[in-house]
Amino acid sequence: MPASSRAIKTNQDLLPETPWTNVLHDDFWGTLLTHSGSHKSYRPLCTLSFRLNHALGGLRPWGYHLVNVGLHGAVTGLFTALCGPLLRGGPGGGEGPPWSLLAGLLFASHPAHTEAVAGVVGRADVGAALFFLLSVFCYARHCGLRRDLPATGAFQTPTRHCDGDVGGGESGDVGGGGGGGVLRRWAWMLGSLLCAAASMLWKEQGVTVLAVSAAYDLLLVQRLRLRQALLLLLGKKKDVPALQSVAVLCCWGVVLLSARLYWMGNKPPNFSNSDNPAADSPHLLTRTLTFLHLPAANAWLLLFPDKLSFDWSMDAVPLVSALADWRNLQSLAFYCVYVLLAVSGLRDPAGSANGTNGKASSTTNGKASSTTNGKASSTTNGKASSVANGKASSTTNGKASSTTNGKASSLTNGKPIANGKPLPNGKHIANGNGYHPVLDANHNAPPDNGAQRWLADGAARPPAPPRRSPLPPAESVVAFSLSLLTLPFLPATNLFFYVGFVIAERVLYIPSMGFSLLVALGARGLYARRRAGGGARALLLGLCGGLVLLNAVRTVQRNRDWSSEENLYRSGISVNPAKAWGNLGNVLKNQAKMAEAERAYRNALFYRGNMADMLYNLGLLLQETERLPDALHYYRLAIASRPTLASAYLNTGIVLMNQGSLEEARRTFSTCAEIPDENLKDPHAHKSSVTSCLYNLGKLLHEQGLQEEALSVYQRAVHKMPRQFAPQSLFNMMEQDSALCLFIINTHISITENPAAHVKANQGQRGDGPSGGYTRLFLRRIIR
């Protein structure tokens, strides 16, 4: 595969003789990052992992695939752990099935992940996802230690407290108030920032974890809705610790992006028209409609991963150029569903009820209300009403409307409420003057465990705020799922900059976490709405299991496609016929199936006739089968399509030399030697072709008797050799011409300096080069 070939097979940064520090300055493909033709894909951690694979097992594929599968397993485990607290329990109470397991299985088995896991270069996405999740976990721990009371964040380890509740945080470290707690809190923040940087160094997409962490804080820890979040970010809602954390995330994001931009030379990458056709369209309407359609097309791959391909460039997704295009309806439907989900997750609670895992609660003007066992309660300006086990009670301005033995009380499942505030440990407020114990059925006061203390004058200390449910509201989980789905995908939307692809299944690896979480959350909601003991719940669980099974079967099929290059390219013919037929032709040619390869090349050119690479490859095949006139024709077509294709000039010159057109061949070689490597995707391959052109030009000049010019050309060839071009290759080519070698030696080395060497050189006039290695020694000394 071309991607694997450039990133691994021909990448000099993987070789042990190449300094490992080159990885810090080169892109993912081994090109200097500041080069104008660089892809600007700076992924040094992924490249170092490839280098380690190469050091341990060379180019044997099993080691590379083993690492990819191991990383995917680790990511799946972390994602399942992430979903556990978010999906624990369910509406209406009760634990129910392990919905986090469903989310993890959906993620692990999704067919769209095949490219990222089975394709070796997809390791960049899997490695970035690993540190992405580690960063979220570290930030969640920071949030738990940040709260004044034990945290109720999703990732806190439950700790049994003396009042019998299960909360978060560490015993004895309430809010991290001590110096050690503060250090631990910011140590977790530092860990989150470092993991975010590591994720970005695996792949650029990883930097979005900072935005996802901020969403986690606002939506799951603070449990804010849209209006409240905006007030917090604008500074109108005071929560200094939360603002500090979000500000640190923002500042670190700016630092990482600035360093990334500086390191790649402050220039964006250049992409060809075939990589992203919409970006090259001169029509604003076409660009807008196409870019609006692409997120919908990606969402369709997550929903129905039936039509998958190794490549979606060129015309795989036709441009949406008119409002009448039916695909605009697909885009409209996608955005409508997305907005509805976003509104349901971010809107402020209607009335006084707001579901927390199916249990209603609300706060109005700072007055708290709560329910137990699904019963609703609310307060408005301190006027409370509640329903407790079917019995109504209410208070008005803090005065009770029901009495027991002449004493005012208001109970919810046996818990007192006063002024709209539930009191812990059986305490209650009467007219706001003090705390008094509530007697049980035997008129005994409950023991005082120190949760509330009275002052000497009978006044009470302010009560601690009521502890929230440790489970986040379902609406908050919906909003977080959308953020996990959307934020990592933003760099691929062409919203901020143009990217070098139309659709890439590997890019969906991290966003699919949000999709899997959303599906599991929806299944949990449907399960809770069905009557216990009925067949509907069993049917729903069966459908969930069937969905996982369908994903697994499709993934197995897709892995068969990725089992060999031939299978992979044949599977992509229906999506991207031009690219698939062209790559299939290369595979068939390597298998010596020349007739089938020629048909594949011609099929590719039928779909896209201006592909310079395919024109060149067909010309090369025709040259190898001794059809030189036809080969020359296709070489010239390739040059016309891409004037910077040095390999086409090289082979054109060779064919012309074989046909006796020496002057035209000389002009072709000279033209090739002057082509710069600016804005070329693979400058190393270009320089190798230029070096070979200069060698053939020098040989031609020598045969024409222009010895001094020939020597000058050979010197240029040595100076232009790329680092991956072995010097022995050039010297071996030159040694094959014994007359040329003798001319160089006799012209530039005096016999009196080393007469023995001169004799040895004159003894070796065979076609395979002078014997004893003396000629190579002199060539190295003279030409360099």
N, C-alpha and C positions, 0 to 999 in steps of 0.2 A: 504494500500500500504506500502511496506517495508520502503521506504524513509520517508513517513509521519509518520510511526510508530516510527522510530528511532529518527527523528528530533523533533517530537512533543509528541506523545503518551507516549514514554518511556524516554524522555529526562528530566532528573532531574533538569536541569538548568531552566526549565519553572515553577517549583513549587515555591510557595511563601516561603516555609521553607528553600529553598536553597539560600544562599547569592547571590545577583545579581552579585557580583564581580567574581563569578565563570565563568560567561560568557566571561570574559576577558582572561581566561586561558584555556578554553575548545574549542574544534572544533565545527562545526555545528551540530554534532551528540551527543554532550555531553561528549566526551572523552577528557581527558587531552591532550592538543596540543602537548606536548613533548613526549607523549607515543609512543612507536614504532609502535603500531597498529593504530594510529590516521590517519584519512583521510587527515589531514592538511588543511581542509577547514575552514579557520578562517573568520567567518562572524558574528561578535558580534552584529552589528546593526540589522541584520535580526533576530537573536535569541532574542534580546530584544523586537522586535516587536511581536514575537510569545509569549513571556512572558506576554506582555501587553494584547494580545488577551486572553491568558489563565486566567489572573487575572480578566478580564471583563466577559468572557463567558465560562470559563472552556474549555472543548473539543467540545463544540457545533460548528459545521463546518460553519454555516452561517457567523459568525463574521470574520473568517479567509478568506473566499471567498469575503466578502464585501471589506475588505482591499485590496485584490489583484486586484479586479476590479477597485476600486478607484485609485490605483497606476497606473494601465494600462491606465485609462482615462487621468490622469495627464501627463503621458509620451507621449501619443498621442497628447495632446494639445501642449506640448512643442516642439515636433518634427514638427508639422504643422507650428508653429511659426518659427522654424528654417528654414523650406523650403520656407517660404513666400518671403523673400528678394532674395533668390537664384533663385527662379523660377518666379519672378515678370516680367511681360512683356513677350517678346519673340522675336525671330529673325524677323527682318523686321519692328519692332516697333509695338506699340499697346499693350494693356494690355492682351487681350485674356482671355480664361477661367482661373479660379483659380487653377492653376496646383499644388499649395501647398496643396489644399484640396484633390486632387487626391492622392498625396504622403501620406498624413495623413490617408486617407481611406484605402489605400493599406496596410499601416502598421497596422492600427487598426484591420483589418479584416483578416490578414494573418493566415491561418490554423496552421502554424508551431508554432504560439504563444500560442496555446491552452494549451500545457504542462506548460508553464511559468505562465499563468493566472489562468487556472482551477486547476492545481496542486498546492497545498498549498506551498510546498517547493520551487516552482518556484518563490516565492516572492523575493528570493535573486537576481534573474536576473532582475526583474521589478524594485526593489528598487535601484539596481546599475544603471540601465538605467536612472532613475529619476535624480540622482545626477550627472551622466555622462553629461546629457544635461545642467543641471544648471552650471556645470563647464565650458562647452563650451560657454554658454551665458556670464558668467562673464569674461572669457578671451577675448571674442569678444569686450566687452565694454572696457576692458583695451586697446585693440588694437586701438579702435576708439579715445580714449583720448591720445594715444601715438603720433599720427601724428602731425606734425607742422601745417598743415592745417586741417580744419574739416574733420573727417575721412570719408572714403567712404566704410567702412566695411559693411558687409551684415546686421548687427544687429543694426545699428545706427538709432535712431529716426530722421526722416527727419525734418530739421529745415529750414524755409524760411529765406534766407539771403537778404541783401539789393540789390544785383545784380540780384535777381530774380531766382537764381539757387536753387535747392534743394540738400543739402548735408547732411553730418552727423555731429555729435558733438553737443556741447551745445553753445548756443549763449553767446558770451563774454568769452568763454573758448577755445580759439583757440589753439589746441594742448596741452591743459593743461599746458601752459607755466608758470603759476604762481605756488606758493607754494601749494595753495589749489588744483590746477589741478593735480600736481604731486602726492599729497596724495590720491586724488580720483583714479588716474590711478593705483597706487600700492595697493590701497584698493580693487579694482576689481581683481587684480592679486591674492591677498591674498584669496579673496573669491573663486576664481577658484581653487587654490591649496587645500583649505579646502574641497571643494565639491569633488575634485578628491580623497582625502583621504577618505571621507565618502563613495564614490562610491566603493572604494576598500574594505572598511569594510562591505559593503553589499555583495560583491562578488569580488573575486580576479581579474576578468576580468575588473573591473572598472578602474584599474590603467592605462589602455591603453588610457584613455581620454587625458592624457598628450601628447601622440604622436599625437592624433587627433587634439588637440589644436594647436600644432606646424604646422601640415599640413594646418589647417585653416589659420594660420598666413602667411605661405609661399605661399599658393595657392590662397587664396581669398583676403587677405589684401595686401600683396606684389605683388601678381599676377605674380609670377616667374615661369619660365619654368625650366626644369630639369637642364640645364647647369647653369642658373642664380642662382638657389637654391644651387647647389654645390659650386659655387663661393662664395656665401654668407656664407655658413656654413664653408668653408675653410678660411674665412677671407679675400679673395681677392676682394670681393665686399663690400664696407664699408656701413654698415647700423647699427650703434651702438645700437640704441634703439631696433631694431628687434632682433639683436643678444643677447642683454641682456634678452629680454623676453624668447627667445628660451632656453637660457642657464639656466634661472631660472626653466623652465619646466624640463629640463634634470636633474638638481641637485635635484629637489624635487622627481623626479622619482627614482633616485638612493637612496635617503633617505627612501622613502616608501618601496622599494624592500628590502633594507638592513634590515630595522626594521622588515619587514615581515619574512624574512629568519631567523633572530635572534630569533624572538618570537616563531617560530615553532621548535626551537632546532637545527637549521642549518642542518637539515636532510630532504631529500625529502620523500614523502609518498611511501608506498609499496602497489602495486596492484597485484591482482591475475591474473592468466593467462586468466581467462574467461572475466575479465574486459576489457582488451586490448590485444587480441591474437597476433596482429602484433608486439607489443613491446617485446613479449616473444619469437618471432621467431629467431632461430639461423642464418638464412640466410639473408645476407645484401640485396640481390636483392628483396626478399619478403618484407622486411621492407620498402625498398625504394619505390617500386611500389605501395604498399598498402597505405603508407602515402601520396604519390602523388595523389592517387585516392580519398582519403577521402574528400579533399576540393571540388573536382568535384561532389562527391555524395551529399555534403551539398548544393552546388549551385543548384543541381537538385531538392532538397527539396524546395528551394525557388521559383524555376521556375514552378515546377509541384508538388505541395504538395498533391498528391493523396495517396501515400503509406506512412503512418505515423505510429509510434509505440511508446509505453511508454518506450521501452528499445531496444537498438541496440547492446548489448554486445554479447559475445559468438560467434556464427557463423552467426549472422544476416547479416553481410557483410563478405562474404568469402574472404580469403586472396588472393591477386593478386601475384601469385608465378611465373609467366612465362611471357615473352614478348609477347607470342602469345595470351594472354588473351584479349578478345575483349574490356574489360573495359579500356584498355590502350588507345584505340581510343577515348573513352569518356573523359579521362583525357587530352589527347592531344588537343581535340577540346576546352575543357574548358580553357586551358592555352593559346591557340592561341587567343581566343576571349578576354581573360583578357589582354594579351599583346597588342593587337590592341587598346583596350580602353585606356590602360595606355599610349601608344605612342601618341594617339590623344590628350590626356589631358596634356601631359608633354613635347611634342616636341616643339622646337623653331619655331616661325612663319616662314612659307615658304615665300620667297620673301619679300614683304612689307606689306602683309595683315594679319591681325589677328583679328578674330571675337570677338567682345564684344557684346554678346547678338544679334549677327547678324550684328553688325556695325563694319566695318573694321577700324583698327588703327594699327600703328606700330611705332617703334622708332629705328633709326639707327644712331649709333655714337652719341647718345645723342640728336639728332634732332627729334623733335616731329612732328607728323602729325596726322590729324584727319579728320573724315568725318561727314557729317550730311545728314540725310535722305537716308542713305545707299550708298552714293556716295563715291568712293574710292579716297584716296590721299596718297601720300608717299613722303618721302624726303630721299635723299642719299647724305651724305656729304654736307648738306646744300643746295642742289639743289632740289627745290620743284616743284612738278607738282600737279595739282588738276583738278577736274571736278566739276563744280558748276551748277546744274540745266541743265546739258547737254551742257554747254558752257565751253570750255577748256581755261585754262590760265596757264601760267607757268612762272617760274623765273629761271634765271641762275646766280649763284654767287650773288644772292640777287638783281639782276637787273630785272626790269619788262619787259616782252615781249608784254604787252598790255597796252594801255593808254586810259584814259578817260579825254577829254578836255586838253590833253597834260600832264596830271599828271599820274604818274605811279600808278597802283593799281593791286591788285590780290585779288579776292573775292571768297569765298565759301559760297553760300547762303547768300550773303550780308555781310559776316564776312571777314575782311582783313587777309591776310597771308603775312608775310615778313620773309625772311630767313627761310622759312619752319615752322614758329611758328605762330599759331593763336593768335590774340590779343583780350583781353576782352574789353567790353564797347566801341566797335567801334574804338579803337586806332590801329595804325599800325606803323611799323618802315620803314623808308626810308633810305637805305644805312647805316643803323645802327647808324645814327647820333642823332636821337632823336625821340620823339613821337609826332605825329600830329593828330589832329582829322580828321575823315572821314566825309565829308559832306553828308547830306541826299539829297533827291530829291529836296528840297527847298533851298539847299546850306546852311543849318543851322547845326552848330556843335552840337552834343549831349551834354547834361549837364555833367559836371565833378562831379562824385559822390565821389571822393576821392580815387577811386581804383588805379589811377596812379597820381604821383606827378612829377613836373619838378623841377630840381635844378635851382639855380640862373643863372648859365652859359648856360642854355638851354639843358644841358645833362639830360638824363632821368635815373631814378633809374631802376635797373633791374626788369623786369616784373615778376610777380608771375607765377609759373609754371601752366600750364593749368590744370583745374580740370578734373579728370577722370570721366567716367560714374559711377554713384553709383551702377550700376548692374555689377556683376562680369562676365567675359567672360564665354561663355558656356563651353569652353575647361577646364577652371579652376574648374567649377562645376563638370565636369566629373571626373577630378583628385581627387577632394575632396570626391566625392561619393565613388570612389574606396578606398580611404583611410578609410572612415567611414565603408566600407564593410569589409576591409581586416584587419586593425590594431586590432580591438577588437576580431577578430577571431584567431589571431596568437597564443595565448596561447593554443588553442585547436588543433593545427596542429602537435603536437609532435616534433616540430622543435627544441625547447629549452629544453624540458623535456617531459617524457612520462606522459600521463594523464590516468585517470581511466575510460575511456569510448572510444567507437569507434565513434559513432555519438550520439549527444544529442541535440534534437530539441530546448530545452530551451537555449542552448548556442547561437543559432541564433537570439535571441531576439534583441540584440543591433546591430549586423551586418546587420540585415534586414532593418535597417534605411537607410544604404547606398544603398541597393538594391532598396528600394521604391523610394528614391530620383533619382536614375539612371533611373528607368522606367518612372517616371513622366517627367524627363528631355528629354528622348527620345520621349515621346508623344508630348511634347511641340515643339520639333524640327520638327517632322512630320507634326504637325498642321500648323506650319509657312510656310512650303514648299508647302502647298496646296492652291489653288486659293480661295480667299475670295468669299463667296456666293455659292461655289460649293458644291456638295453632298459629296465630299471626307472628308471635315472637319466634317460634321455631322456624317458620318460613323465612323470616328476616335473617336469622342466623345462617340458614341454608344458603340464601342469596349471597351473603357476605363470603361464606366459604367458597361458593361457586365463582365469585369474582376473583378471589385469590387464585383459585385453580385455573381460571381462564388466563390470568396474567402469567402464571407459571408455564402453562402450555405454550403460550405465544413467545415467552422468553426462551424456552427450549428450542423452538423453531428458529428464532432469531439467532441463537448461538450457533446453530448449524450453518446459517448464512455466514457468520463470522469465522467459521472453522477454517476457511481457505480463501485466498484472494479471488479465485475463480467463482466460488459460490457467492461471495459478497457482491462482486460486480454484476453477476447475472441477476441477483435479487434487486439491484437498483435500476435495471433497465426500464421498468415501468414508471419510475419517478423521474429519473434524469438520464434519458437514453444517450445523449451525446457524451456525457462524462463516463457513464458505465460502459458503453461500447468501446470507448477509447482505452480505458484502463484494462478491459478484458482483452483487447488486442495485444497489449503489452505482455499480459500473462501468457496468452497463447503463443506469442512469438518466443518467449523464453522456454516454452515447452516444445519448440521446434515445429509447431503446427502452423506453418507459414500460410497455407491457403485459408485456414480459419481466421488467422490473425488479420490477413488482408481484408477479408469480408467484414471483420469487426471494425477495422479502421474506416472502411468505406461507409459502414452504417453510421458511425459516429459523425463523419463529415456530411452525411445526408441530413442529419438533424441540425448540425451547426457547421457550416462549411468554412468558416473563417478561423477555426482553431489551429493556431500555428503549431502547437505541439503535435496534434494529430497529423497535420500535413507533413511535418518533419519525420514523424515515426513511420508513416507510410512510405516516404521517400527512402528512409533507411532500410526498410524491408525490401523494397524494390532493388536497391543497390546491392544488398546481400544476395539477392537472387539473380544478379547480373543483368538486370533490366535498367541499364544506366540512363538512357534517354528519358524514360518515365520517372526515374528517381530524380534526375535533374529538374524535371518539370515541377515536381512536388516540393523540392527544396526551394525553388524560386517563389512558389506560391507561399511557402512558410515565411520567407524573407519579406515578401510583400505584406503579409498579415502582421508580422512583428519584425521590424527592421533591426532590432537589437538581439535577435536570436543567433548568437555566435556559432553554435553547433551547426546551424544550417549553412552558414558561410563556409565553415570548415569542410563539410562534406561536399558542398558545391565545388570548392576548389579542388578537392581530391578527384572528383568525377571529371572535371575539366582537364586535370593533368593526365588522367588515364585516356581521355579522348584526344590528347595532343594539343589542346587549346591552352598553351602555356602562358601567354600574355594575359588572357582573361582570368586564368587561375591566379596569376600573380596579383592582378588588381583585386580579386576577391579576397585573397589572404591579407592584402594590405588594408582593405576596407575593414575587415574583421578586427585587425590589430588596433584600429583606432576607435572602436566602439567603447564608450565608457561603461562602467558598471553601476552608474547612478540609477536609482529607482528600480532596480532589478530584484526580483524575489530571491533568486539564488545566485548571489555574486560569486560564490566559490566555483560553481559549475561554469559560470561565464568565464572566469579567469582561467580555468583549466582548458576551455575551448580556445581561448585567445593564445594561451601558451602553445597548444598544439598547432594552431594556425601559424604562429611565428616559426616553429620548427619546420613546418612544411614549406614556408616561404624561404627560410634559409637554405633548405635543401634544394629548392628550385633555383635560387640564385647561384648556388655552388655549381649546379649542373649547367648553368648558362655561362659559367666562367667568371662570375662576379664574386670573387673570393672574399674581398674585404667587406663588401656589403653583407655577404652571408654571415661572416663572423659577427658583425654588428647586430644583425637580427638575432643570432643565438644569444648574444649578451642581453638583449631586450627580453628574450624569452625567459632567461634565468631570473631576471629582475622582476618579471611579472608573475612568476610562479606563485600560486596561492599556497597557504601553509599546508593544506591537505594534499597538495600535489607533490608526490615523492620525487625529489631531485633525481633519483636513480632512473625514473621513467624517461626523463629528457635525455640523460646521458646514455641510456640504453638505446634510445632511438638514434642518437648521433653516432654511437659506436657501430651501428649497422652499416654505415657508409665509411668504409676503411679509407678511401681516398680523401674524404673530407677530414677525417681524424688526422691523417698524416700531414695534410696541408696545415691544419691548425698547429700541430706540434712543431713542424719544421719552420713555420713562419715566426713563432713567438718564443721558442726556446732554443737557445744557442747550443750547438752540439758540444762546444767546449765546456759548457756548464755541466752537462750530464751526458756524455757520449754513450754510456751504456744504455741509458733510457732510450736514446734515439735509435740505437740498434734494435732494442727490444720492440719498439713501436714499428719499425720497418719489417720486423719478422712477422707481424700479425696482420696479414692482408686477406683474411678470410671474411666471408659474408656475415659471420656472427660476431665480428668485432675483434680487435687486437687481443692477443692472449696475455695472460699474466696480470691484467688489471692496470698496466702502466698507462694506457690511453686514458682511462677514467681518471687517474691521478692528475694527468696533465690537463684534461678538460676542466676539472674542478679548479686547478690553479689559474688557468688562463681566462676562462669565461667569467669567473667570479672576480 
